Amino acid sequence: MQAVAQLALCLVLIATLFYWIVEGWSLLDSAYFAVVTIATVGYGDLAPKTALGKIFTIGYIFSGIGIFVAAVTPLAQAALRDEKRPME
C-alpha cells in the first residue's frame, strides 16, 4: 500500500514539474492539473496547449489512473470497514 501511494505521489510530482516547465503554468496550477487529471475529475479549466504537453498527458492518464486507483482503494476499503463496525 505504502509503495503504491509513494508511486502515485511521485507521478504527481513528475507531472507537476513537467507542466510547470513545458506549459509554463505556475506550480500550483501544475499540481492542481496533475491531481485533477490523475483522479479523473477533469474540470476542464486547464488544458495543455503544446503538442508535447498533450502527448505527455495521454501517457500520464493511462499510467496514472491505475496507480491512483490502486493507491486510493485501500483507503476506501478501510473507511467502509469502519462504517460497518457496530457502535460500542
Helices and strands as residue ranges (DSSP letters): H 2-18, I 19-23, H 27-38, H 51-84
